[in-house]
Amino acid sequence: MSSGQQVLIELRKMIISGELQGGLRLAEIPTAEMLGVSRQPIRVAFRLLEQEGLLLKNPTRGYTVREISPKLIQDALEVRGVLEGLAAKKLAEKGMSETEQKQLMMCLENIDPIFEKSELTDDDIEIYHHFNMIFHNTIIQATDNLAITQALSKNNQLPMASAQAITFDKKNHLSEIRRLQHGHIQHCAIYQALLSRDAARAESLMREHSHVVTLGSMMRAVFETK
């Protein structure tokens, strides 16, 4: 593990999976030793995970893992879906500029090639994360709606609510690839709805897309019941 983004993704996954349990105190040096990295990416990851609502900063030093329930995650994702769905609806009604169209298409074109392979590398996941964020931010910013932006910013402080809160469980590689690819397909459909100015479809697709975070665990649950 090398890059700060990979450290962030790994710690996020460990918290969501319960490997790092709620109430556990975390410090930079032990965490860096556990992951085999320097303190710098750990320090950055801790700050970002605090912003995402996964860590709570201690009054003195270090952080504590937040107690997270499936209901809290679902509630946060539902609110995100409503807000991003509204943003997509407003943008479809207004119509995209040529610059916005090119920006979204650039995201799709950069993500699409990674799914031509049977396995995803750490670099592939970073590419997905980077252009996924640009895709979502482009839609939000294009609406030019301060109320939506501020409401999303507040909701993003809850666990797994932010579009940047991507996880990848390498122990379930196949279902995780399917989950990210499904998200990419949804991006393509959202782009087409925006392009054709189909506001109702753009809103519906964006709402559904917010729950791609939990798709992998849902798929595994389905097949485990067989």
C-alpha positions, -999 to +999 in steps of 0.1 A: +000+000+000+015+033-010-008+062-020-028+082+004-060+074-015-054+037-010-048+042+027-081+061+029-100+035+011-086+007+032-094+025+065-129+034+054-135-003+045-122-015+078-145+009+097-176+001+076-170-037+079-166-035+116-129-047+115-122-014+133-151-014+158-171+015+171-155+030+202-120+019+192-093+046+198-069+052+169-035+069+169-013+076+139+018+055+148+000+022+155-023+026+125+007+034+103+025+003+115-006-018+110-009-007+073+029-005+066+029+031+057+043+064+070+023+087+094+016+113+067-011+094+047-026+082+080-028+118+093-046+129+061-069+099+061-079+105+097-089+141+089-110+130+059-127+102+077-136+127+105-152+149+078-171+118+065-185+111+100-166+078+104-141+091+131-146+114+161-117+136+171-107+131+208-104+161+230-068+154+237-051+133+210-061+108+183-095+097+171-123+073+180-142+051+156-178+062+154-206+038+162-223+032+129-256+014+123-269+002+089-300+025+094-278+056+098-260+047+065-293+040+047-309+072+060-278+093+049-278+076+014-316+083+010-311+120+017-281+121-006-303+105-033-330+131-029-306+160-031-285+147-060-317+136-077-330+171-074-297+185-088-300+161-118-336+172-124-327+209-123-298+204-147-319+184-171-345+211-171-319+238-176-298+219-201-261+213-200-235+236-214-210+223-239-183+224-212-205+204-188-212+178-214-175+174-222-166+172-185-191+144-179-181+125-210-144+128-200-153+110-168-171+082-186-143+078-211-116+075-184-135+050-163-148+027-190-115+010-199-108-003-164-137-027-167-121-044-198-100-064-173-110-092-151-094-077-120-090-041-108-057-028-095-052-001-068-045+023-097-079+014-113-097+020-081-080+054-078-090+063-114-126+053-106-126+074-074-111+105-091-135+106-120-165+096-100-159+127-078-156+149-109-188+134-124-209+141-092-193+175-086-199+186-122-237+179-118-240+196-085-220+227-095-239+230-128-272+235-111-258+267-095-281+260-065-266+271-032-293+254-011-286+220-027-248+224-023-250+234+013-275+206+022-253+180+005-222+194+023-240+189+056-253+154+047-218+144+036-207+145+072-227+114+079-212+079+073-209+068+036-231+097+025-205+114+003-198+105-033-161+103-024-167+076+002-158+047-020-148+014-005-134-017-022-133-051-003-106-071-019-119-102-002-150-100-024-132-088-056-158-101-081-189-086-064-170-053-058-161-051-096-197-057-104-208-030-080-184-003-094-193-013-130-230-010-122-223+025-109-205+033-141-234+020-162-257+042-141-234+072-148-238+065-186-276+064-182-276+096-161-255+114-188-279+103-215-310+115-195-293+148-189-283+151-226-319+144-237-332+168-210-354+140-195-357+155-160-379+128-145-355+100-156-324+119-146-338+124-111-349+088-107-316+074-119-296+097-096-317+087-066-311+050-074-274+056-080-269+068-044-274+033-031-246+017-053-225+019-021-245-010-005-250-030-037-221-054-031-233-064+004-268-068-010-256-091-037-237-113-013-267-115+010-289-127-018-266-155-028-258-165+008-295-173+013-295-199-015 
